[in-house]
Amino acid sequence: MRIAVSQISSTTDPRSNLELVRDAVRRADGARVVLLPEATMCRFGVPLGPVAEPLDGPWASAVHEIAVQHDVVVVAGMFTPSDDRVTNTMLVTGPDLHVGYDKIHLFDAFGFQESRTVAPGSEVVTFDVDGVTLGVATCYDIRFPSLFTALADQGASAVLVGASWGAGPGKKEQWELLVRARALDCTSFVVACGQAYPGDLGSSAPTGIGYSTVADPFGNVVVQLSDQPSSSIVDLDLAQVEQARSVLPVLANRRLR
């Protein structure tokens, strides 16, 4: 399974960010899936209500057209309406596929309160590409092992994580540690794509630190990017998932769920 990890720095203009998606897909080099970060549609730090659109709205439909044109699946963060708030949605779209994962665990931590403007999701989401089941998670979700084991229980061999990680002391180290730990928890690949570091924007909003990271089912770092906009093509050897689950059967050995 070849996946393109496309670490970008979103602007506040959804139309401009569509061009970032288009460029990422063009550079995907034979990948079956192109993963972009949380908040690809619009970065954090501005009101999200005015930019939120449904999954059948213009922005998501444009991403779908890009994916279909290039025969890939695009996974990218956007915002969808939810009463007086929005949902933080990872769009998953491609030929015969158009679904969204609404972020379950909201970032009410480190002085930020995502739940003030964002409504939580409740459904675990997987999808299939070429007979391989992939799971989806978003940013703060990575601190919650149960989501990753639930995705593995639904057959996921890899979990794709879109993020816009908040900067701060020790946050890079926590990010890498959590990606590796979740890969060990679910004995799956974890492919985590974050927003690049945009510099100091004078906001407490989580606008990204970069360092997109891919960990294998044994918790080894396969790829890690810098803090700047960049990309990487990753070929996942899915036989490693079977090997890990054979020699390290933590999913089978669980006593509590």
N, C-alpha and C positions, 0 to 999 in steps of 0.2 A: 504494500500500500504506500504510494508516494503522496506526501502531503507538503504543500508549500506553506511555510510560516512567513507571514508578511507583516512585519512590525512597522507601523506607520505612526504618524503624529497627526491626528484628526484636527480639522479646523472647526469653527462654529457654523460653517456653511455646508449643509447636506449635499448640495449640488457639486461643490468642489470635492467633497469626500467621495462622491461617486467616481470621480476621475481617479482617485487613489485606488479604489476597488478595481476599476478597469485596468489600470497599470499593473496591479498585483497579479491579476489573472493573465495578462499578456506575458508576464515574466515567470509563469508557473512551471515551465519546462517539463511538460508531460505529467504533472501532478494530477491526481484524480480529485483531490480536495484542496481548496485554497482557504486557509484560516487567517482571518484578520481579527483585530482586538475587539473587546468590549468598546462601546461608544464610537464605533467607526462612523456612524451616521452623523454624530455631533459630539464633540468633547464635553466633558463635565465642566462645571464652573459657570454655566449660563442657564437661564430658565429652559427646562426641557419640554414643558407643555406645548409651546408653539411649534416645536419641530416634530413632535410625535405623530406617527401615521400608522394606520392598520397594516397588517401583512399584505393586504391587497391594494395598498396605496401606491402612489407614484414611486417612492424611493425603493421599497422592497421589490416592486415590479421591475424597476430598472436593473436592480442587481440580478433578478431572475433572468432577465433577457441577456445580460452579460454572461451568466453561467451557462445558459442554454447555447449561446453562440459558440462558446469554447468547449462545450461538452465536459464541464466540471461541476463539482458541488462547491458552492461558496458558503462559508460560515462567517458571519460578520455581525457585530453588535449594532443594535438600533433601539429606538424607543417607540412603544406603542401606547395608545390611549388607554386609560383605566379610570373612569369616573373623574374624580378631582385630582388624580395623580397620573403617573405614567407607569408602564412596566418596562423593566430593563431586559430587553429581549435579544437573544442570539438568533438571528435569522439563519436558517439552513435551507438553501435553495439550489436547484439544478434541474436537469431534465426529469420530469415526472416526480419532482420533490419540491415542496414549499411549505415548511413548517417553522415554528418558533419555539425556543425554550425561554421561559420567563424565569429570571433569576430568583431562586428560592431564598437564599440567605442574603439579607441586605446589610450594607456596610454601615452599621451604627457603632462605630469604634474610632479610636484615635481622634476624637473631637468632631467627627463628621456624622451626620444623621441622614443616611440615604432614604430611610423610611418616611421622612417628612414629605418627600416629593415622589417617591417610587413605591408602588404596591408590590408585595411579594408574589411570586408564583408558587405553585404547589405540585406540578407534575414533572416527574423524571422523563427525560426525552432521549431516545436513541433513534438512529437511522441506519440504513444499510447502503453500502456502496460496494458493488462487485461482490456481493455475498459476505462482506465484512461488516460487523455491527460496530458502530461508533457511538459514543456518548457525548453529551454536551454539558458544560458547566461554565460558570462565570465568576471570575475574580474572587471575592470573599468566600464563595462556595468552597474554595480550596482548603479552607480551615476546618471543613466538616467531613471527616472520613466516611460517614454513613452514606453520603450521596454517592461517593465513588464506588463503594462496595455494592450499593443498589444498582448502579450502572453495570457493574460486572455481573451481577445476578441476572440482569436482562441481556447478557451476552456480549457486552462491550469489550473489545480487545484493545481499544484505545479510547481515551477521554480527551476531547478537544476543549481547551479552556481559553476563553477570551477574557482579557483583563485590562484594567486601567488602574494599576497598582499605585497606591498613595506613597509618596516619598516620605523619608524620615529616617532617623537613626536606626540602623539594624534592619530596615525593611527589605533591602536587597537580599540579605542573608536569610531572612524569614521566607522570602519568596522562593529561593532555590530549595531551601530545606523542605518547604511544604510540597512543592512539585515532586520532589524525590520521595517524600513520605507517602503521598497519595498513590504514587506508582507502586510502592511496596504494599500498601494497604489492599489494593485491588488487583495486584499482579497483572497490570495492564500498562501499556504505554500511556504516558500523560504528555500531551502536546499543548504547551501553554504559550499563547501569543499575547504580549502586552503592548500597550501604547508606548512609543518611544518617549524619552524624557524631553519635554518641550521647553525646559528652562523654568525659571521662577516667573509664574504668571500672576503672582500676588493674590492667590486664592488658596483656601484650605481644601479645595476639591481634589479628589484623586485623579490626577491628569497623566500619570504614567511615569515609570522609571526605566523602561526598556527591559533588557535582559530576558527576552523570551527564551524559554528553556524547554527542552525535550528530554524526558527521562524514560529509560526502558523499564520493563517489569521487575528488574532487580534493583531499581533505584539509581542506576548509573546515569550520569548526564551524557546524553548523546550529542546534543547541540546546545550552545548558549550564545545568544547575540550580544552586541554591545548595548549602550544606552541610546544609540542613534537610529534613525530609520534605516532599516536593512531587511534582508530576507534570506531564507535558507530553504533548500529542498531536502526533505528527509524521507528516506526509504525505510519503512518500518518492516522489520523481519518478524512476521507474526508467529513464526515457529517459536520465538522466544517466549511468547505468552504461554503456549502449551508447556514449554520447558519449565518456566517459573512456577506454574500452577501444579506441576508434577513434583518438583523438588521442594517447593515452599507453599504447601497447600493451605494457606491461611484462610481462604474462603471456605474450604471444606471443613477446616478445624474449628470454626467459630462456634461458641456456645451461646452467645447472646447476639440478637439481631435487632 
